[in-house]
Amino acid sequence: MGEISYSIGEGPAARVSLSLPEGTAAAIRERVGKREFSAFIAAAVERELRGQILDDYLADYERRKGPISEQAQERTRQIFDEVFAEEDRWPTAS
């Protein structure tokens, strides 16, 4: 059987180990509680990955077409958010 490929935010949970500064971990527990700790971390990582995908796209566009105004960058972010919210999925990180 072939290996299943999941997009960001999809698939079964995978147990991973990570290290955080104690102050950061304490702040997360204080904000969301012990039971929601993993969900909070997952959401933060997903936001970061999505931001990096968008940044990669914008950098590639600028290499090909030239500088993009701040206004155009913000509009691009809005379009990305709308398109991927409609499809309810983001591409896999490459």
PyMOL commands that set and color helices and strands:
alter all, ss='L'
color gray80, all
select helices_A, chain A and resi 22-32+34-65+70-87
alter helices_A, ss='H'
color red, helices_A
deselect
rebuild
show_as cartoon
